[in-house]
Amino acid sequence: MTSRIRFLMCAPNHYDVDYVINPWMEGNIHKSSRERAVEQWHKLHETIKEYAIVDLVTPEKGWPDMVFTANAGLVLGNNVVLSRFLHKERQGEEPYFQKWFEENGYTVHLLPQDLPFEGAGDALLDREGRWLWAGYGFRSELDSHPYLAKWLDVEVLSLRLIDDRFYHLDTCFCPLSNGYLLYYPPAFDSYSNRLIEMRVAPEKRIVVLEPDAVNFACNAVNVDHIVIMNKISEKLKAQIAEVGFQVIETPLTEFLKAGGAAKCLTLRSTEPLREELHGNVTVESRVLCMKGHLLDAGLINRALDLIVDNGGSFQVLNFDLGEQRQSTSAAEVKVSAPSHEVMEEIISQLIELGAVDLPEDERDAQLEPVTIAGVAPDDFYVSTIYPTEVRINGKWVRVEKQRMDVPIAITETSYGPTAMCKMLRELVLGDQVVVDVQGLRTIRKPESREQRSAQEFSFMSSGVSSERRVELIVEQVAWELRKIRDSGGKVVVTAGPVVIHTGGGQHLAQLIREGYVQALLGGNAIAVHDMEQSLMGTSLGVDMKRGVAVRGGHRHHLKLINTVRRHGSIAKTVEAGVIKSGVMYECVKNNVPFILAGSIRDDGPLPDTQMDLIKAQTEYAQQLQGVEMVLMLSSMLHSIGVGNMTPAGVRMVCVDINPAVVTKLSDRGSIESIGVVTDVGLFLSLLVQQLDQLTSPYTTML
Ligand SMILES: NC(=O)c1ccc[n+]([C@@H]2O[C@H](COP(=O)([O-])OP(=O)(O)OC[C@H]3O[C@@H](n4cnc5c(N)ncnc54)[C@H](O)[C@@H]3O)[C@@H](O)[C@H]2O)c1
């Protein structure tokens, strides 16, 4: 024995795999050999005794996992935070460990009964004593971390575990002497990896790869320059040796069957204590109130998943279940996050989800001035598609020009403050911009069970839609188009050139002629290929009737562009009688405005193509004012652009052959979006057929 370092161990007299509480135990019930386990444990015990003092706690019958003393508690100086096991299979160990600590003169701190924390399995001190790394995600709750900071007076850095094979922090993370760290990064979420990288210099981080990680190379006991573990690859061993450590391998295969190895079998009871450093924890908690059809619309599940997926944790404090089908439910949920930054992200996503009321948030929104025109303050709140209100001087003010992904600017007027979604470039000096997530709420109609099932029916995100499903959606869209037209409403179409290449041009032209379209948004190409077809019968040089490439046809569209340029505009070319049919012809003849936004791919361009993109965006936004439905036809570029400008409540139908494009556009979390994965030419042909059959929207109701 060479140092004053002490460990606590427990002989494996009653050890066995009796139940399954982690993936390692699966298939291993009663499969470990007692004899071999005893032999392996004694070898580990003897090895550690060469470098440290080992104390023993008496094994108790019926508690097979007591052998894993790392989970007895977390010791620092004379204080110990006793474990609160998550699984009832281990909760019976708690009094035995408590007794041992009390008999050995420790001050024992007890966490609330229902707050899981699994001791040094999930809490590892930096070997220099600078801070405590604390894990959460599987066995320990994030809410236990503030207690550790308070009782042990130490800075706590919370790390979220995301791979259930590495269910305790000590299975994938091992601080070593001199500030080194042995760890398996994929076991942590990205926020935690960033935190590790911020605290541990690159030359001190020893990354373990999966083959070593599953041999529990990180579950090691470190005493000064000695590292004791189950098994290690030659490569990793050499890497560790290079920075001054000596690895001692001692087989612990029988304990691996229960998901533990060297570190799990020991509890270090003398930890470095740095008197000059003090407690600190960045964990933040807030109580949120959620209201709506929480259960039948699946809102509560989505909210709780969102909290966990973003690195937070939750506790449902109250749940008031609406009794009738039409009544709403209310829940009070305590949300905890490892930092203010993560909490803000969670809250803004919950606001987006729409069910959240912030009861304690009877505070005004935080505003910061614009100090450079066109630049928002760093922490600006990023808007969503949902109607939003901002609390200013105690009053809720509705945000105007709602759209997603922009700041909200507050302006004082003689009528009081106004709030408006502004593009970054529109911000001027003197604008006050909403920062953080305080004093904000979104207004959303509660989704009912019926709406939710309609949405599920409509979504095509799972892949290529079956023909029958496409037909059903076409029926639904035709019905809506007819309703909007007959009530004098507004439909905007965004379209790419594929509409023309697939033979859909004539159908789109018919929709315009028959008054179903109130504005067309696209790029140079849709107009070029539409007029090429009208004038020369080809689209991108392909004969549209015979489906074959025409000799010299690749130049057709350039000639068309030249012709339009000669006339000065599309309208003038139509009026001159040069263009006699097609999408652009119908737009001109029926006074349907069209905006063609330029792009780097454009040939020509046509005189009508707006190459000033800022102007093009503004003109798109103007055409989208008051729109009820947007039909997005095979243009990823223009459809996504339009999707971002469109507030919730507008019905969006996105037709594209690529499921990824459809999913991106339809999965806005809003009920009004429908995605259709199909050929756009086929879709348009079915749509006009369906509309021809609908004499009046009321006939189908009879
Ligand atoms: N000659 C030109 O001037 C020229 C030519 C092409 C594109 N452009 C410009 O480039 C920009 C981007 O063009 P874009 O909108 O065509 O490209 P895009 O890549 O943004 O969108 C094309 C979309 O069509 C989908 N698609 C392909 N085949 C389909 C089918 N059979 N049925 C349904 N969907 C199908 C694709 O999955 C894709 O999402 C536009 O501004 C356009 O005007 C200019």
The ligand as a MOL file (V3000), in Angstrom:
LIG
                    3D

  0  0  0     0  0            999 V3000
M  V30 BEGIN CTAB
M  V30 COUNTS 44 48 0 0 0
M  V30 BEGIN ATOM
M  V30 1 N -32.8690 27.7360 -67.2550 0
M  V30 2 C -33.1670 28.3410 -66.1430 0
M  V30 3 O -33.2570 29.5570 -66.0400 0
M  V30 4 C -33.4120 27.5020 -64.9240 0
M  V30 5 C -33.5030 26.1090 -65.0170 0
M  V30 6 C -33.7800 25.3670 -63.8920 0
M  V30 7 C -33.9510 26.0190 -62.6780 0
M  V30 8 N -33.8390 27.3480 -62.6080 0 CHG=1
M  V30 9 C -34.1100 28.0830 -61.3420 0
M  V30 10 O -33.4550 27.4290 -60.3040 0
M  V30 11 C -34.2480 27.5240 -59.1150 0
M  V30 12 C -34.5240 26.1430 -58.5390 0
M  V30 13 O -35.2370 25.3700 -59.4740 0
M  V30 14 P -36.3620 24.3460 -59.1040 0
M  V30 15 O -37.4160 24.9810 -58.2870 0
M  V30 16 O -36.7380 23.6240 -60.3220 0 CHG=-1
M  V30 17 O -35.4880 23.2960 -58.2990 0
M  V30 18 P -35.6020 22.7040 -56.8320 0
M  V30 19 O -34.4570 21.7380 -56.7510 0
M  V30 20 O -35.7170 23.7540 -55.8180 0
M  V30 21 O -36.9690 21.8860 -56.8660 0
M  V30 22 C -37.2840 20.8910 -57.7550 0
M  V30 23 C -38.1810 19.9200 -56.9850 0
M  V30 24 O -38.9130 19.1230 -57.8800 0
M  V30 25 C -39.0090 17.8070 -57.3700 0
M  V30 26 N -39.3510 16.9150 -58.4560 0
M  V30 27 C -38.5440 16.4070 -59.4420 0
M  V30 28 N -39.2780 15.6320 -60.2660 0
M  V30 29 C -40.5540 15.6550 -59.8100 0
M  V30 30 C -41.7580 15.0640 -60.2610 0
M  V30 31 N -41.8070 14.3270 -61.3610 0
M  V30 32 N -42.8770 15.2780 -59.5540 0
M  V30 33 C -42.8610 16.0290 -58.4370 0
M  V30 34 N -41.7400 16.6160 -57.9750 0
M  V30 35 C -40.5960 16.4420 -58.6700 0
M  V30 36 C -37.6720 17.5820 -56.7520 0
M  V30 37 O -37.7500 16.5620 -55.7750 0
M  V30 38 C -37.3770 18.9660 -56.1260 0
M  V30 39 O -37.8210 19.0610 -54.8010 0
M  V30 40 C -35.5410 28.2220 -59.5110 0
M  V30 41 O -35.4750 29.5850 -59.1730 0
M  V30 42 C -35.5900 28.0390 -60.9850 0
M  V30 43 O -36.3170 29.0580 -61.6050 0
M  V30 44 C -33.5830 28.1270 -63.7130 0
M  V30 END ATOM
M  V30 BEGIN BOND
M  V30 1 1 1 2
M  V30 2 2 2 3
M  V30 3 1 2 4
M  V30 4 1 4 5
M  V30 5 2 4 44
M  V30 6 2 5 6
M  V30 7 1 6 7
M  V30 8 2 7 8
M  V30 9 1 8 9
M  V30 10 1 8 44
M  V30 11 1 9 10
M  V30 12 1 9 42
M  V30 13 1 10 11
M  V30 14 1 11 12
M  V30 15 1 11 40
M  V30 16 1 12 13
M  V30 17 1 13 14
M  V30 18 2 14 15
M  V30 19 1 14 16
M  V30 20 1 14 17
M  V30 21 1 17 18
M  V30 22 2 18 19
M  V30 23 1 18 20
M  V30 24 1 18 21
M  V30 25 1 21 22
M  V30 26 1 22 23
M  V30 27 1 23 24
M  V30 28 1 23 38
M  V30 29 1 24 25
M  V30 30 1 25 26
M  V30 31 1 25 36
M  V30 32 1 26 27
M  V30 33 1 26 35
M  V30 34 2 27 28
M  V30 35 1 28 29
M  V30 36 1 29 30
M  V30 37 2 29 35
M  V30 38 1 30 31
M  V30 39 2 30 32
M  V30 40 1 32 33
M  V30 41 2 33 34
M  V30 42 1 34 35
M  V30 43 1 36 37
M  V30 44 1 36 38
M  V30 45 1 38 39
M  V30 46 1 40 41
M  V30 47 1 40 42
M  V30 48 1 42 43
M  V30 END BOND
M  V30 END CTAB
M  END
